[in-house]
Every structure is written in C-alpha cells, then in structure tokens.
Amino acid sequence: MGLIGKDAWRIKERKRKNMSQAVRQQLAPGKFKLLRHGQTHYQLAGDPTGPLLACIHGWTTASYVWEQLREEFVNLGYHVLTYDLYGRNFSDRPPNVAHTADLYSDQLTELLEQLGLGQRRLNIVGYSMGGAIAAHFVNKRIADVDRLLLIAPAGMEIRAPKAHRIAFENPEFFDPHILLALPVPLRWQFRRAAFGFWNEKPVREVRRKQFRELDYKGYVPALLASLKGILARKMIDEHERIAASNSISVKALFADGDRTIPWPDAKTLFDEWNPNQVSVRIRGAGHGLTYTHVDQIMNETRGFMALESPGR
C-alpha cells in the first residue's frame, strides 16, 4: 500500500454525502433532464427565439462559472444554455463510466434533444476542459454550428496538476485519488486560477461553490476519470477538421498568466491548427478568467458574437 493508500481514499469518499434529490431541491437553481447516464442540471436564459448558445464549463468547476457571462450573452440576444457536466455540481455522477470526449459530447447532444433544441443552429462556448469538449462536439456537427468561442481551452497540450502528475509517476508511493480528494490541492489550484482576484465578491462565490463539491460523492472520481479520458489526448484532429471546413467562425482567448493552459504554448498550437482563425491574449488573467476578467472577455468577443456580424 502506498504512503497515501487506497484505503484512505475509500474512507474519504465513503464519508461524503450523496447528491440527492433533497439537496437538489434545496440548492439547485435550474431544472433537470434525465439522460442516458443520469440527471443533468441545466438553465436556459434569454429570448427563446434568439440564436442558441451552449456554454460548456471546465474540469473542476461547473455551470456557475458562466453566471456573469451568461447575462452578457443574453444581452447580445442569445438564448443561452448552461449545464453541469456529469460528476459536477447538481448533475449525476455515473459510476464505472469512462469520462471521454464522447461521453461529454453525447451528454450535450442528448440534452439538446430532450429540450427540443436538437434541430436548432448552434453557437458553442467552451472553457478549459469545456474547450476540448466543444472541439469534439463541433467536429461531429460542423454543418450545424455557426460560431465556436474557446476560452483557455484544454486539448492543446496534455497536462495534469503537478501533485497529480507526481502521483501517477510514483504509484508505489501515492494513490492519485487521495491527492484529488484532499481540499488543499483544490484550494491551491483555485487560488492560482484566480490570479490575484481571490477576495473579489464574484470570485468568492465561485470559490464557495467549487469547494462545496468536495462534500459530495462522485466528484473526485469524475476529476480523475476526466484526466484519464478526455484530458489525456490532444484535439488536433478535431481542430484541423473544423479549420478545413471553413464554415465555422472560431475565436480563442488565452490568459497570459494561465499556468493550467499555459500561454503562449497553447496559443501557438491553436494558431498552427487553426491558421485562418483568431486567437487573443488576455493580459493579467489566470485560468479563472471567466469569472475574473468578464469585461476583457466581452471587449474581445462582442464583435465576434454580435448577431448582425458573420462572426469573424
């Protein structure tokens, strides 16, 4: 058994609470649809007759990272869909399921169908791991998508948090589960993502909701499964096929203080894979830019997202 062994991990996970219906009724702000792998928590905002915009969140966070940007997108005229990926926030935590690009892409496809939105033209925004999901999803539905906005997107390089990488490289000493199960690495990661904006009110609210995840079973296994699944490969094929289609407007934002999706390496790869698309550097931001740099994001994307424009 390792120094931080599997028994300790099981005990820690066993003590966590279930994401029950009672918890959802008390805390969840949105509604639910039962999909193939369980309940998915979602919210729709804005004019139902407006163009549909689906927002896909990242690895350790959930749909609450969109709360400020959702209002901005609604003001632009979009009908905005935000939802929780499997294993996060109020959605179900399906056991023994590989957290691959297909799992998450299928979740969005099923949710759109259940909501009666499956035949609508689509605009997609993906943040962090959601950027990798977005690339995979759009690659499957190129003919249906008008715009793809990527914010600090994963899938450029294969990276893992330092503590977790150490665990994988030294399995005789560490169990990767327990390093994710403990609150210290998550708190450290969040503080780094917030990049100097730790105590601002919107950031404190995201922090509170993210740390609440550690109270419930299934969250940590979902993080680990994502590292082994969707985050274990580059999205070069997806990006090159989207670029070759020449039918989708694509823009990517990269934070110059991001140590999770490091700039400029990730931006360089994006530019190589998408030579005719646009990428932008957001100055002074870390990985949490969806909740720390909303104004800068909108300054860079308002023209791209404007409905009267072709998107580019």
N, C-alpha and C positions, 0 to 999 in steps of 0.2 A: 504493500500500500504506500502511496506517495506521502510526502510530508503534509500535503493538504489533500486528503484522500477522498475517495468516492463515498465512503460512509458519511463523512462530514457534509458533503454536498447533498446527499439524500435527506439527511436530517434537516438541513436548512430549507430545502424545498418543501419537505413534508409539513413544516410548520407554517408555511404561507397559507393564506386564505384562498378559497375558490372565487373565481369571478362569477358570482351567482346572479340570478335574476333580481334578487333583492338589492344587491349592490347596484346593478344597472338602473333599476327603477329610482334609486335614491340619487345617483350621481351622473348618469349619462345624459348629456344634453340633446342627443339626437334620437334617431329611430333605428330599427333593426330589420335586416332581411336574412332569412335562413338560406344559406348557400350549401354547396356540396360538403364543405369541410366545417360548417358550423355558422353561428350567428356572426354577422358583420354589422358593426355600428357605423352609421353614416349621417351626414347632414347635407341638405340641399338649401341653397340660399340664392336670392336674386330672382330676376324675371324668368319664369318658366319658358317663355317664348324666345329668350335670348340664346345665343350660341352656348353650347355646353362646354364647360371647362372642368376637367377632372384633375384633382391635386393628390399626388402620391407622396407620402411622408417617408422618413428615413428609418435607420436601423434601430436606435434606442428610443426614439420619440414616437409620437402618434399624431393624430389629426389636429391636436391642439396647437401645433406649430404654425397652422395656417390662419389662426384667428384674426390676426391683423391684416394679412394679405388678402384673406377672403373678402373682407369689406372693400378693399381697393379693387379687386377684380369684379365684384358686384357693381361698384360704381362705374366701371367701364362698360357694363351692360351684359355681363356673362351670367349664365345660370351655373352656379358653382357647386360641384360635388366634392366634399371631403369625407374621408372614411378612415377607419383603423385597419391596418393590415392584421392578418392572423397573428396571434400571440401578443398583441399590444392593446393597451387601454381597455376598451369595453368589448372588443371582438373576442371570439372564441380562440382557445389555444389547442388546436387539434393535435393529439398525440401521435407519435410514430409517423409523422409526415415530413418528407424532405422539403425544406424551405428553399425551393429552387425558383428560378425566374418564371418557369411555367406555373408554379403554384400561385404566385402573386399576380401574374398576368391573367390567369384564369379567374382569380377572385374578382378582379375589376370587370372582366367580361361578363361574368355571372351577375354581378351587382347591377351593371347597366341593363342587362336583360330583365332582371327582376323588377327594376324600376320603370320598365317600359321605355328605356332610353337607348336600347341596343341599336336602333337604326339611325340615330342622330349623327350628324357630323361632329367631330371631336376636336377639342383642343386639350393638350395634356401639359401639366406642370409636374416635374419630378425633382425632389430634393434629396440629396445624399443617396442612400440606397434606393430611394424612390426614383432617382435618375436612371439607375440601372434597370429597374422595373419598367420605367417609361420607355426606355430604348427597346426593350424586348417586346413590350406590348405594341408599341407603334410599328415595329418591324413586322408584326403579324397583321397589322391593319393599315398599311400605308395608304390605301385608297380612301380610307375613312377619316384621315387626320389632316387638319389644316395647319396647326401650329404645335411646336414642341419647345417648351421652355425648360431648361435644365439649370438647377441651382446647386452648386457644389456637388455635381453628380458623381456617384460611385460608378465603377465599371471601367475607369480609365486605367487604374493600376490595382493589383491585388495587394491589399494592405490589411493588417489587423492591429488592434490596440497592442501596445508594447507588452503589457503584462500577459495578455492572452497569447501573443506570439512566443513569449518565453515558456509558457506552459506547454504549448504544442511542441516546442523544440526539446523540452525536458520532461517527457511524460513519466519518467521514473520517479520524478520528484513532485510534480504538480498535476492536479486534475484541473483542466481548463474550466470546467463547470463552476468550481468554487470561486475562482478568481472573478467570474462574472456575477456570482451570487452575492458577493460581499458588496456593501454600499460604497466602500472607499473608492474603488476604481471608477464606478459610475459618477460619483461626485467629482472626482478629479477630471474625468473626461468632460463633464458638463462645464466645469469652471474654465477649462481650456477652450471649449467651444464658444462660451460667452465672451471671451476675449476682452476683459476689461469692463463688461457691462453687467457684471454679476448681480448688482443690487438694484438695477432698474426694475420698476414695477412689472412690465410685461415679461421680463426675463425671470423674475422671481416666481411668477405664476407658471411659466413653463417648467421651471425647476421643481416646483412643488408637485406638479402632475407627473413629471418623469420619475421622481423619487417614489411616488405612490405606487409605481409599477412593481417595485420590489416587495410590496405587501402581498402580491398575488401569484399563485402557482402558474407556471407555464411561460412566464415572461423570459426568464433566464434561459430555459431550453430553446425558446424561439430565437434568441440572440445567437446562441451557439450554432443552432441549425442554419441560420442565415449565413454565418461565417463559413460554414462548410458547404453551403449551397450557392445561393445567388452571388455572394461576395467572393467566391473562390475562383471566379474567372473574369476575364476582360470582355467588354461588349463591343469589340472591334468589328465583328461580322455584322452586328445589328446596325452600328453607326454607318458603316460603309454602304450597306444596302439602303438605308434611309437617304444617305447623301446621293447615291446613284439614282434614286427615284426622281430627284429634282422636283418633287411635287409638294414637299412639306417645308415650311419655314421653320428653321431651327435657330435657337439662340441659347448660349450657355453663359452663366455667371460663375466666376471663381473668386473666392476671397483670398487676398494676398497674405492673410495671417492664419490661414487654414492649415492645421497640421494633421487633419484627418484625411482630407483630399488635397494633398499639398500642391500649392501653386509655386512655380509655374509648370511643374512637370505634367500635371493633369491637363492643364490648358494646352500645353504643347501637343499632347496626344490627341485631344479633341480636335485641334486645328488640323492635324495630319489626317485624321479620319473623316473630317467634315470640311474639306478645303473651300467650299463655296458658302459656308455658313459663318455666323458671327459669334465670337466669344469676347467676354468683357471681364476686366479685373475690377473687383470691388475693393477699394482701398480701406485699410484699417479694420477689416472684419475678420472674424474667425469662422469656424464651421457653423455656428449658430446664427448665421446672417438672416435667416427667415424670420427671426424674432428680435434681432439686434439692429438690423440695417434695412428696415422696411422702406424708408424713404429713398435710400440709394437704389434699392432693387426696382422700385417703381420709376425712378428717374431714368434708369437704364432700359426699362421694358415697356413703358407706357406707349411709346410709338409702335413697338413691335406687337403689342397686344391690342392696339386700337382697332376697333372693328371696321372702321372705314378704310383702313390700310390693308395691303395684301399680306402684312405680317413681317416683311423684311425691313 
